[in-house]
Amino acid sequence: PGALAEMAHFGLAPGPLFAVLVIALELAASAMILSGRLRWLGALALAVFTLAATGIALRYWEMPVGQERFMAANAFYEHLGLAGGLLLVAWLDLREPRPDGATA
């Protein structure tokens, strides 16, 4: 119910489809990063998702000046940093030679 309410709040329809896709992406990409299998792809997918979700959910520049805008701006830049960290994981994974000689 929380995921459906969040999809409705941000105007994403159909809510159940978006909720399932978001949850599946977050779980699958996280598993890819943790397992090391296609780590770069999982990190890249989460970075793109984080940037898209941040642009949808944290539009602080449209808010009136005040505490809520400050909190949204802070979260916006935190999420940009998270996406940057995920991009770094992808980049390093692609650059690093694998012990078995295979490519990423």
Biopython code that builds the backbone (N, CA, C, O; Angstrom):
import numpy as np
from Bio.PDB.StructureBuilder import StructureBuilder

atoms = [
    (1, "PRO", "N", (0.812, -1.222, 0.000)),
    (1, "PRO", "CA", (0.000, 0.000, 0.000)),
    (1, "PRO", "C", (0.849, 1.279, 0.000)),
    (1, "PRO", "O", (0.465, 2.276, -0.611)),
    (2, "GLY", "N", (1.992, 1.251, 0.677)),
    (2, "GLY", "CA", (2.860, 2.422, 0.713)),
    (2, "GLY", "C", (3.433, 2.739, -0.662)),
    (2, "GLY", "O", (3.509, 3.902, -1.059)),
    (3, "ALA", "N", (3.832, 1.708, -1.377)),
    (3, "ALA", "CA", (4.381, 1.914, -2.720)),
    (3, "ALA", "C", (3.309, 2.452, -3.660)),
    (3, "ALA", "O", (3.585, 3.320, -4.488)),
    (4, "LEU", "N", (2.094, 1.940, -3.535)),
    (4, "LEU", "CA", (0.996, 2.420, -4.387)),
    (4, "LEU", "C", (0.665, 3.873, -4.066)),
    (4, "LEU", "O", (0.401, 4.666, -4.969)),
    (5, "ALA", "N", (0.680, 4.220, -2.790)),
    (5, "ALA", "CA", (0.410, 5.606, -2.399)),
    (5, "ALA", "C", (1.489, 6.537, -2.939)),
    (5, "ALA", "O", (1.197, 7.657, -3.358)),
    (6, "GLU", "N", (2.724, 6.076, -2.928)),
    (6, "GLU", "CA", (3.822, 6.903, -3.441)),
    (6, "GLU", "C", (3.676, 7.109, -4.947)),
    (6, "GLU", "O", (3.896, 8.215, -5.441)),
    (7, "MET", "N", (3.312, 6.069, -5.674)),
    (7, "MET", "CA", (3.117, 6.200, -7.126)),
    (7, "MET", "C", (1.983, 7.191, -7.425)),
    (7, "MET", "O", (2.093, 8.017, -8.330)),
    (8, "ALA", "N", (0.909, 7.097, -6.664)),
    (8, "ALA", "CA", (-0.224, 8.015, -6.853)),
    (8, "ALA", "C", (0.190, 9.452, -6.522)),
    (8, "ALA", "O", (-0.192, 10.388, -7.224)),
    (9, "HIS", "N", (0.958, 9.617, -5.469)),
    (9, "HIS", "CA", (1.406, 10.954, -5.054)),
    (9, "HIS", "C", (2.183, 11.655, -6.168)),
    (9, "HIS", "O", (2.052, 12.863, -6.363)),
    (10, "PHE", "N", (2.985, 10.890, -6.891)),
    (10, "PHE", "CA", (3.804, 11.478, -7.949)),
    (10, "PHE", "C", (3.156, 11.382, -9.323)),
    (10, "PHE", "O", (3.784, 11.702, -10.332)),
    (11, "GLY", "N", (1.901, 10.942, -9.364)),
    (11, "GLY", "CA", (1.147, 10.920, -10.608)),
    (11, "GLY", "C", (1.568, 9.838, -11.581)),
    (11, "GLY", "O", (1.366, 9.987, -12.786)),
    (12, "LEU", "N", (2.147, 8.755, -11.091)),
    (12, "LEU", "CA", (2.560, 7.656, -11.953)),
    (12, "LEU", "C", (1.440, 6.626, -12.051)),
    (12, "LEU", "O", (1.026, 6.044, -11.048)),
    (13, "ALA", "N", (0.960, 6.410, -13.260)),
    (13, "ALA", "CA", (-0.144, 5.468, -13.461)),
    (13, "ALA", "C", (0.190, 4.566, -14.642)),
    (13, "ALA", "O", (0.766, 5.035, -15.623)),
    (14, "PRO", "N", (-0.150, 3.316, -14.574)),
    (14, "PRO", "CA", (-0.864, 2.639, -13.493)),
    (14, "PRO", "C", (0.061, 2.357, -12.304)),
    (14, "PRO", "O", (1.160, 1.824, -12.461)),
    (15, "GLY", "N", (-0.405, 2.723, -11.135)),
    (15, "GLY", "CA", (0.392, 2.623, -9.916)),
    (15, "GLY", "C", (0.945, 1.236, -9.628)),
    (15, "GLY", "O", (2.132, 1.105, -9.327)),
    (16, "PRO", "N", (0.110, 0.187, -9.711)),
    (16, "PRO", "CA", (0.638, -1.149, -9.400)),
    (16, "PRO", "C", (1.780, -1.570, -10.330)),
    (16, "PRO", "O", (2.749, -2.185, -9.885)),
    (17, "LEU", "N", (1.667, -1.245, -11.604)),
    (17, "LEU", "CA", (2.718, -1.606, -12.551)),
    (17, "LEU", "C", (4.023, -0.882, -12.210)),
    (17, "LEU", "O", (5.085, -1.503, -12.164)),
    (18, "PHE", "N", (3.941, 0.418, -11.973)),
    (18, "PHE", "CA", (5.150, 1.174, -11.627)),
    (18, "PHE", "C", (5.751, 0.693, -10.316)),
    (18, "PHE", "O", (6.972, 0.604, -10.191)),
    (19, "ALA", "N", (4.911, 0.384, -9.340)),
    (19, "ALA", "CA", (5.418, -0.092, -8.045)),
    (19, "ALA", "C", (6.175, -1.409, -8.214)),
    (19, "ALA", "O", (7.260, -1.573, -7.656)),
    (20, "VAL", "N", (5.618, -2.338, -8.973)),
    (20, "VAL", "CA", (6.279, -3.627, -9.195)),
    (20, "VAL", "C", (7.596, -3.430, -9.953)),
    (20, "VAL", "O", (8.608, -4.043, -9.613)),
    (21, "LEU", "N", (7.577, -2.575, -10.977)),
    (21, "LEU", "CA", (8.802, -2.338, -11.750)),
    (21, "LEU", "C", (9.900, -1.711, -10.900)),
    (21, "LEU", "O", (11.064, -2.096, -11.002)),
    (22, "VAL", "N", (9.532, -0.749, -10.065)),
    (22, "VAL", "CA", (10.516, -0.084, -9.207)),
    (22, "VAL", "C", (11.116, -1.080, -8.212)),
    (22, "VAL", "O", (12.332, -1.139, -8.034)),
    (23, "ILE", "N", (10.254, -1.852, -7.574)),
    (23, "ILE", "CA", (10.739, -2.825, -6.583)),
    (23, "ILE", "C", (11.625, -3.873, -7.251)),
    (23, "ILE", "O", (12.676, -4.227, -6.717)),
    (24, "ALA", "N", (11.209, -4.368, -8.413)),
    (24, "ALA", "CA", (12.005, -5.374, -9.125)),
    (24, "ALA", "C", (13.357, -4.800, -9.541)),
    (24, "ALA", "O", (14.382, -5.467, -9.399)),
    (25, "LEU", "N", (13.367, -3.579, -10.049)),
    (25, "LEU", "CA", (14.629, -2.950, -10.449)),
    (25, "LEU", "C", (15.556, -2.783, -9.256)),
    (25, "LEU", "O", (16.739, -3.116, -9.335)),
    (26, "GLU", "N", (15.032, -2.276, -8.165)),
    (26, "GLU", "CA", (15.874, -2.048, -6.991)),
    (26, "GLU", "C", (16.455, -3.357, -6.443)),
    (26, "GLU", "O", (17.626, -3.405, -6.066)),
    (27, "LEU", "N", (15.652, -4.399, -6.398)),
    (27, "LEU", "CA", (16.140, -5.681, -5.880)),
    (27, "LEU", "C", (17.130, -6.339, -6.833)),
    (27, "LEU", "O", (18.190, -6.803, -6.412)),
    (28, "ALA", "N", (16.784, -6.379, -8.126)),
    (28, "ALA", "CA", (17.656, -7.054, -9.098)),
    (28, "ALA", "C", (18.987, -6.318, -9.247)),
    (28, "ALA", "O", (20.042, -6.951, -9.243)),
    (29, "ALA", "N", (18.951, -4.997, -9.378)),
    (29, "ALA", "CA", (20.192, -4.244, -9.552)),
    (29, "ALA", "C", (21.063, -4.335, -8.301)),
    (29, "ALA", "O", (22.284, -4.444, -8.408)),
    (30, "SER", "N", (20.456, -4.292, -7.128)),
    (30, "SER", "CA", (21.229, -4.432, -5.891)),
    (30, "SER", "C", (21.880, -5.806, -5.809)),
    (30, "SER", "O", (23.034, -5.927, -5.399)),
    (31, "ALA", "N", (21.140, -6.842, -6.199)),
    (31, "ALA", "CA", (21.690, -8.200, -6.194)),
    (31, "ALA", "C", (22.856, -8.310, -7.172)),
    (31, "ALA", "O", (23.836, -9.000, -6.889)),
    (32, "MET", "N", (22.761, -7.639, -8.318)),
    (32, "MET", "CA", (23.852, -7.654, -9.296)),
    (32, "MET", "C", (25.108, -7.013, -8.717)),
    (32, "MET", "O", (26.216, -7.511, -8.912)),
    (33, "ILE", "N", (24.929, -5.918, -8.012)),
    (33, "ILE", "CA", (26.079, -5.232, -7.413)),
    (33, "ILE", "C", (26.711, -6.104, -6.330)),
    (33, "ILE", "O", (27.930, -6.275, -6.293)),
    (34, "LEU", "N", (25.883, -6.647, -5.460)),
    (34, "LEU", "CA", (26.403, -7.436, -4.342)),
    (34, "LEU", "C", (27.040, -8.745, -4.789)),
    (34, "LEU", "O", (28.031, -9.183, -4.205)),
    (35, "SER", "N", (26.475, -9.376, -5.826)),
    (35, "SER", "CA", (27.006, -10.660, -6.292)),
    (35, "SER", "C", (28.241, -10.484, -7.173)),
    (35, "SER", "O", (29.040, -11.409, -7.314)),
    (36, "GLY", "N", (28.400, -9.294, -7.768)),
    (36, "GLY", "CA", (29.522, -9.066, -8.661)),
    (36, "GLY", "C", (29.235, -9.464, -10.099)),
    (36, "GLY", "O", (30.069, -9.231, -10.974)),
    (37, "ARG", "N", (28.082, -10.055, -10.366)),
    (37, "ARG", "CA", (27.708, -10.432, -11.733)),
    (37, "ARG", "C", (27.103, -9.217, -12.424)),
    (37, "ARG", "O", (26.061, -8.710, -12.010)),
    (38, "LEU", "N", (27.760, -8.761, -13.471)),
    (38, "LEU", "CA", (27.325, -7.562, -14.189)),
    (38, "LEU", "C", (27.143, -6.377, -13.233)),
    (38, "LEU", "O", (26.183, -5.613, -13.329)),
    (39, "ARG", "N", (28.092, -6.257, -12.319)),
    (39, "ARG", "CA", (28.038, -5.185, -11.314)),
    (39, "ARG", "C", (27.868, -3.823, -11.965)),
    (39, "ARG", "O", (27.094, -2.997, -11.481)),
    (40, "TRP", "N", (28.586, -3.579, -13.062)),
    (40, "TRP", "CA", (28.512, -2.289, -13.740)),
    (40, "TRP", "C", (27.101, -1.998, -14.230)),
    (40, "TRP", "O", (26.646, -0.856, -14.165)),
    (41, "LEU", "N", (26.407, -3.018, -14.718)),
    (41, "LEU", "CA", (25.053, -2.820, -15.229)),
    (41, "LEU", "C", (24.069, -2.519, -14.094)),
    (41, "LEU", "O", (23.200, -1.658, -14.232)),
    (42, "GLY", "N", (24.210, -3.227, -12.982)),
    (42, "GLY", "CA", (23.360, -2.966, -11.828)),
    (42, "GLY", "C", (23.572, -1.561, -11.279)),
    (42, "GLY", "O", (22.616, -0.863, -10.944)),
    (43, "ALA", "N", (24.837, -1.156, -11.189)),
    (43, "ALA", "CA", (25.147, 0.183, -10.679)),
    (43, "ALA", "C", (24.634, 1.257, -11.634)),
    (43, "ALA", "O", (24.084, 2.268, -11.198)),
    (44, "LEU", "N", (24.813, 1.038, -12.927)),
    (44, "LEU", "CA", (24.330, 1.994, -13.914)),
    (44, "LEU", "C", (22.809, 2.105, -13.877)),
    (44, "LEU", "O", (22.264, 3.206, -13.954)),
    (45, "ALA", "N", (22.128, 0.978, -13.760)),
    (45, "ALA", "CA", (20.667, 0.986, -13.693)),
    (45, "ALA", "C", (20.183, 1.754, -12.467)),
    (45, "ALA", "O", (19.244, 2.545, -12.561)),
    (46, "LEU", "N", (20.814, 1.528, -11.327)),
    (46, "LEU", "CA", (20.412, 2.244, -10.114)),
    (46, "LEU", "C", (20.744, 3.729, -10.200)),
    (46, "LEU", "O", (19.997, 4.556, -9.678)),
    (47, "ALA", "N", (21.845, 4.079, -10.847)),
    (47, "ALA", "CA", (22.190, 5.493, -11.011)),
    (47, "ALA", "C", (21.154, 6.204, -11.869)),
    (47, "ALA", "O", (20.695, 7.292, -11.521)),
    (48, "VAL", "N", (20.786, 5.593, -12.988)),
    (48, "VAL", "CA", (19.782, 6.197, -13.877)),
    (48, "VAL", "C", (18.439, 6.300, -13.158)),
    (48, "VAL", "O", (17.765, 7.327, -13.240)),
    (49, "PHE", "N", (18.053, 5.243, -12.460)),
    (49, "PHE", "CA", (16.794, 5.270, -11.715)),
    (49, "PHE", "C", (16.818, 6.362, -10.647)),
    (49, "PHE", "O", (15.845, 7.097, -10.485)),
    (50, "THR", "N", (17.929, 6.466, -9.921)),
    (50, "THR", "CA", (18.034, 7.469, -8.859)),
    (50, "THR", "C", (17.915, 8.878, -9.430)),
    (50, "THR", "O", (17.231, 9.722, -8.853)),
    (51, "LEU", "N", (18.568, 9.137, -10.548)),
    (51, "LEU", "CA", (18.472, 10.461, -11.172)),
    (51, "LEU", "C", (17.044, 10.750, -11.635)),
    (51, "LEU", "O", (16.542, 11.858, -11.444)),
    (52, "ALA", "N", (16.394, 9.766, -12.238)),
    (52, "ALA", "CA", (15.015, 9.967, -12.702)),
    (52, "ALA", "C", (14.066, 10.197, -11.525)),
    (52, "ALA", "O", (13.245, 11.114, -11.550)),
    (53, "ALA", "N", (14.185, 9.363, -10.503)),
    (53, "ALA", "CA", (13.306, 9.507, -9.337)),
    (53, "ALA", "C", (13.552, 10.824, -8.619)),
    (53, "ALA", "O", (12.611, 11.443, -8.123)),
    (54, "THR", "N", (14.797, 11.257, -8.559)),
    (54, "THR", "CA", (15.130, 12.522, -7.918)),
    (54, "THR", "C", (14.496, 13.683, -8.668)),
    (54, "THR", "O", (13.957, 14.607, -8.058)),
    (55, "GLY", "N", (14.563, 13.633, -9.991)),
    (55, "GLY", "CA", (13.945, 14.686, -10.803)),
    (55, "GLY", "C", (12.438, 14.735, -10.673)),
    (55, "GLY", "O", (11.832, 15.800, -10.790)),
    (56, "ILE", "N", (11.828, 13.580, -10.430)),
    (56, "ILE", "CA", (10.375, 13.527, -10.274)),
    (56, "ILE", "C", (9.958, 13.950, -8.867)),
    (56, "ILE", "O", (9.015, 14.726, -8.703)),
    (57, "ALA", "N", (10.651, 13.447, -7.866)),
    (57, "ALA", "CA", (10.193, 13.589, -6.489)),
    (57, "ALA", "C", (10.720, 14.817, -5.748)),
    (57, "ALA", "O", (10.083, 15.277, -4.801)),
    (58, "LEU", "N", (11.854, 15.349, -6.153)),
    (58, "LEU", "CA", (12.491, 16.403, -5.348)),
    (58, "LEU", "C", (12.667, 17.688, -6.149)),
    (58, "LEU", "O", (13.782, 18.197, -6.270)),
    (59, "ARG", "N", (11.609, 18.198, -6.679)),
    (59, "ARG", "CA", (11.635, 19.419, -7.493)),
    (59, "ARG", "C", (11.596, 20.639, -6.570)),
    (59, "ARG", "O", (10.630, 21.401, -6.557)),
    (60, "TYR", "N", (12.664, 20.797, -5.806)),
    (60, "TYR", "CA", (12.709, 21.836, -4.776)),
    (60, "TYR", "C", (12.584, 23.240, -5.357)),
    (60, "TYR", "O", (12.086, 24.140, -4.680)),
    (61, "TRP", "N", (13.025, 23.445, -6.590)),
    (61, "TRP", "CA", (12.984, 24.771, -7.203)),
    (61, "TRP", "C", (11.558, 25.243, -7.469)),
    (61, "TRP", "O", (11.339, 26.424, -7.739)),
    (62, "GLU", "N", (10.598, 24.343, -7.398)),
    (62, "GLU", "CA", (9.198, 24.719, -7.586)),
    (62, "GLU", "C", (8.479, 24.999, -6.266)),
    (62, "GLU", "O", (7.302, 25.361, -6.264)),
    (63, "MET", "N", (9.177, 24.834, -5.156)),
    (63, "MET", "CA", (8.570, 25.005, -3.832)),
    (63, "MET", "C", (8.782, 26.423, -3.328)),
    (63, "MET", "O", (9.748, 27.085, -3.707)),
    (64, "PRO", "N", (7.876, 26.889, -2.471)),
    (64, "PRO", "CA", (8.093, 28.194, -1.856)),
    (64, "PRO", "C", (9.276, 28.122, -0.880)),
    (64, "PRO", "O", (9.564, 27.069, -0.310)),
    (65, "VAL", "N", (9.941, 29.242, -0.705)),
    (65, "VAL", "CA", (11.084, 29.304, 0.201)),
    (65, "VAL", "C", (10.621, 28.939, 1.608)),
    (65, "VAL", "O", (9.583, 29.408, 2.076)),
    (66, "GLY", "N", (11.405, 28.097, 2.270)),
    (66, "GLY", "CA", (11.079, 27.681, 3.628)),
    (66, "GLY", "C", (11.738, 26.359, 3.966)),
    (66, "GLY", "O", (12.575, 25.854, 3.217)),
    (67, "GLN", "N", (11.351, 25.809, 5.100)),
    (67, "GLN", "CA", (11.957, 24.577, 5.604)),
    (67, "GLN", "C", (11.742, 23.398, 4.662)),
    (67, "GLN", "O", (12.663, 22.610, 4.447)),
    (68, "GLU", "N", (10.549, 23.262, 4.099)),
    (68, "GLU", "CA", (10.267, 22.136, 3.210)),
    (68, "GLU", "C", (11.153, 22.191, 1.956)),
    (68, "GLU", "O", (11.665, 21.168, 1.500)),
    (69, "ARG", "N", (11.322, 23.383, 1.418)),
    (69, "ARG", "CA", (12.188, 23.546, 0.241)),
    (69, "ARG", "C", (13.636, 23.215, 0.597)),
    (69, "ARG", "O", (14.330, 22.554, -0.176)),
    (70, "PHE", "N", (14.089, 23.666, 1.753)),
    (70, "PHE", "CA", (15.444, 23.378, 2.191)),
    (70, "PHE", "C", (15.661, 21.871, 2.310)),
    (70, "PHE", "O", (16.685, 21.353, 1.864)),
    (71, "MET", "N", (14.701, 21.169, 2.910)),
    (71, "MET", "CA", (14.823, 19.725, 3.086)),
    (71, "MET", "C", (14.827, 19.010, 1.736)),
    (71, "MET", "O", (15.595, 18.069, 1.532)),
    (72, "ALA", "N", (13.975, 19.453, 0.819)),
    (72, "ALA", "CA", (13.928, 18.836, -0.512)),
    (72, "ALA", "C", (15.224, 19.090, -1.278)),
    (72, "ALA", "O", (15.726, 18.193, -1.956)),
    (73, "ALA", "N", (15.771, 20.302, -1.177)),
    (73, "ALA", "CA", (17.034, 20.614, -1.853)),
    (73, "ALA", "C", (18.167, 19.763, -1.285)),
    (73, "ALA", "O", (19.005, 19.257, -2.030)),
    (74, "ASN", "N", (18.187, 19.613, 0.021)),
    (74, "ASN", "CA", (19.208, 18.793, 0.662)),
    (74, "ASN", "C", (19.111, 17.349, 0.167)),
    (74, "ASN", "O", (20.126, 16.745, -0.182)),
    (75, "ALA", "N", (17.911, 16.801, 0.134)),
    (75, "ALA", "CA", (17.718, 15.426, -0.342)),
    (75, "ALA", "C", (18.077, 15.306, -1.825)),
    (75, "ALA", "O", (18.639, 14.295, -2.245)),
    (76, "PHE", "N", (17.756, 16.333, -2.621)),
    (76, "PHE", "CA", (18.078, 16.335, -4.044)),
    (76, "PHE", "C", (19.578, 16.167, -4.247)),
    (76, "PHE", "O", (20.006, 15.321, -5.032)),
    (77, "TYR", "N", (20.371, 16.954, -3.553)),
    (77, "TYR", "CA", (21.826, 16.893, -3.732)),
    (77, "TYR", "C", (22.431, 15.638, -3.107)),
    (77, "TYR", "O", (23.456, 15.148, -3.582)),
    (78, "GLU", "N", (21.815, 15.114, -2.057)),
    (78, "GLU", "CA", (22.261, 13.830, -1.511)),
    (78, "GLU", "C", (22.067, 12.727, -2.545)),
    (78, "GLU", "O", (22.933, 11.870, -2.721)),
    (79, "HIS", "N", (20.925, 12.756, -3.227)),
    (79, "HIS", "CA", (20.654, 11.747, -4.245)),
    (79, "HIS", "C", (21.580, 11.894, -5.453)),
    (79, "HIS", "O", (21.954, 10.895, -6.067)),
    (80, "LEU", "N", (21.950, 13.118, -5.799)),
    (80, "LEU", "CA", (22.929, 13.304, -6.869)),
    (80, "LEU", "C", (24.264, 12.658, -6.469)),
    (80, "LEU", "O", (24.926, 12.024, -7.292)),
    (81, "GLY", "N", (24.644, 12.823, -5.217)),
    (81, "GLY", "CA", (25.868, 12.199, -4.734)),
    (81, "GLY", "C", (25.786, 10.682, -4.767)),
    (81, "GLY", "O", (26.757, 10.013, -5.122)),
    (82, "LEU", "N", (24.638, 10.138, -4.402)),
    (82, "LEU", "CA", (24.437, 8.690, -4.459)),
    (82, "LEU", "C", (24.558, 8.191, -5.892)),
    (82, "LEU", "O", (25.210, 7.178, -6.144)),
    (83, "ALA", "N", (23.930, 8.900, -6.838)),
    (83, "ALA", "CA", (24.020, 8.513, -8.248)),
    (83, "ALA", "C", (25.477, 8.586, -8.719)),
    (83, "ALA", "O", (25.930, 7.722, -9.471)),
    (84, "GLY", "N", (26.201, 9.605, -8.282)),
    (84, "GLY", "CA", (27.613, 9.704, -8.629)),
    (84, "GLY", "C", (28.417, 8.529, -8.095)),
    (84, "GLY", "O", (29.294, 8.012, -8.788)),
    (85, "GLY", "N", (28.131, 8.107, -6.886)),
    (85, "GLY", "CA", (28.810, 6.941, -6.316)),
    (85, "GLY", "C", (28.512, 5.671, -7.095)),
    (85, "GLY", "O", (29.394, 4.838, -7.302)),
    (86, "LEU", "N", (27.266, 5.527, -7.525)),
    (86, "LEU", "CA", (26.898, 4.356, -8.325)),
    (86, "LEU", "C", (27.589, 4.381, -9.691)),
    (86, "LEU", "O", (28.014, 3.342, -10.197)),
    (87, "LEU", "N", (27.697, 5.568, -10.280)),
    (87, "LEU", "CA", (28.427, 5.682, -11.550)),
    (87, "LEU", "C", (29.902, 5.337, -11.370)),
    (87, "LEU", "O", (30.515, 4.737, -12.254)),
    (88, "LEU", "N", (30.468, 5.714, -10.231)),
    (88, "LEU", "CA", (31.858, 5.367, -9.938)),
    (88, "LEU", "C", (32.019, 3.848, -9.827)),
    (88, "LEU", "O", (32.992, 3.292, -10.337)),
    (89, "VAL", "N", (31.085, 3.183, -9.174)),
    (89, "VAL", "CA", (31.126, 1.718, -9.081)),
    (89, "VAL", "C", (31.104, 1.101, -10.477)),
    (89, "VAL", "O", (31.887, 0.197, -10.770)),
    (90, "ALA", "N", (30.207, 1.589, -11.345)),
    (90, "ALA", "CA", (30.121, 1.061, -12.709)),
    (90, "ALA", "C", (31.430, 1.287, -13.460)),
    (90, "ALA", "O", (31.946, 0.376, -14.108)),
    (91, "TRP", "N", (31.958, 2.496, -13.370)),
    (91, "TRP", "CA", (33.185, 2.835, -14.089)),
    (91, "TRP", "C", (34.354, 1.979, -13.616)),
    (91, "TRP", "O", (35.101, 1.438, -14.431)),
    (92, "LEU", "N", (34.510, 1.857, -12.296)),
    (92, "LEU", "CA", (35.614, 1.059, -11.765)),
    (92, "LEU", "C", (35.462, -0.408, -12.114)),
    (92, "LEU", "O", (36.457, -1.085, -12.373)),
    (93, "ASP", "N", (34.240, -0.912, -12.128)),
    (93, "ASP", "CA", (34.017, -2.310, -12.465)),
    (93, "ASP", "C", (34.379, -2.577, -13.925)),
    (93, "ASP", "O", (34.925, -3.633, -14.243)),
    (94, "LEU", "N", (34.085, -1.649, -14.795)),
    (94, "LEU", "CA", (34.425, -1.824, -16.212)),
    (94, "LEU", "C", (35.925, -1.688, -16.472)),
    (94, "LEU", "O", (36.455, -2.320, -17.386)),
    (95, "ARG", "N", (36.604, -0.873, -15.681)),
    (95, "ARG", "CA", (38.044, -0.652, -15.862)),
    (95, "ARG", "C", (38.891, -1.773, -15.282)),
    (95, "ARG", "O", (39.985, -2.052, -15.773)),
    (96, "GLU", "N", (38.390, -2.406, -14.252)),
    (96, "GLU", "CA", (39.181, -3.377, -13.502)),
    (96, "GLU", "C", (39.234, -4.718, -14.233)),
    (96, "GLU", "O", (38.193, -5.279, -14.574)),
    (97, "PRO", "N", (40.458, -5.242, -14.478)),
    (97, "PRO", "CA", (40.529, -6.564, -15.093)),
    (97, "PRO", "C", (40.011, -7.623, -14.117)),
    (97, "PRO", "O", (40.269, -7.555, -12.916)),
    (98, "ARG", "N", (39.295, -8.577, -14.640)),
    (98, "ARG", "CA", (38.728, -9.635, -13.798)),
    (98, "ARG", "C", (39.741, -10.746, -13.619)),
    (98, "ARG", "O", (40.535, -11.001, -14.525)),
    (99, "PRO", "N", (39.735, -11.420, -12.466)),
    (99, "PRO", "CA", (40.718, -12.472, -12.201)),
    (99, "PRO", "C", (40.649, -13.632, -13.198)),
    (99, "PRO", "O", (41.669, -14.260, -13.482)),
    (100, "ASP", "N", (39.468, -13.919, -13.728)),
    (100, "ASP", "CA", (39.330, -15.038, -14.657)),
    (100, "ASP", "C", (39.638, -14.627, -16.106)),
    (100, "ASP", "O", (39.566, -15.446, -17.021)),
    (101, "GLY", "N", (39.982, -13.348, -16.297)),
    (101, "GLY", "CA", (40.316, -12.861, -17.624)),
    (101, "GLY", "C", (39.119, -12.450, -18.453)),
    (101, "GLY", "O", (39.271, -11.956, -19.570)),
    (102, "ALA", "N", (37.915, -12.652, -17.905)),
    (102, "ALA", "CA", (36.696, -12.284, -18.629)),
    (102, "ALA", "C", (36.475, -10.791, -18.537)),
    (102, "ALA", "O", (37.028, -10.124, -17.663)),
    (103, "THR", "N", (35.673, -10.274, -19.434)),
    (103, "THR", "CA", (35.295, -8.865, -19.363)),
    (103, "THR", "C", (34.028, -8.752, -18.536)),
    (103, "THR", "O", (33.344, -9.744, -18.284)),
    (104, "ALA", "N", (33.722, -7.528, -18.117)),
    (104, "ALA", "CA", (32.537, -7.288, -17.299)),
    (104, "ALA", "C", (31.323, -7.679, -18.083)),
    (104, "ALA", "O", (30.203, -7.560, -17.586)),
]
sb = StructureBuilder()
sb.init_structure("model")
sb.init_model(0)
sb.init_chain("A")
sb.init_seg("    ")
for serial, (resi, resn, name, xyz) in enumerate(atoms, 1):
    if name == "N":
        sb.init_residue(resn, " ", resi, " ")
    sb.init_atom(name, np.array(xyz, "f"), 0.0, 1.0, " ", f" {name:<3s}", serial, name[0])
structure = sb.get_structure()
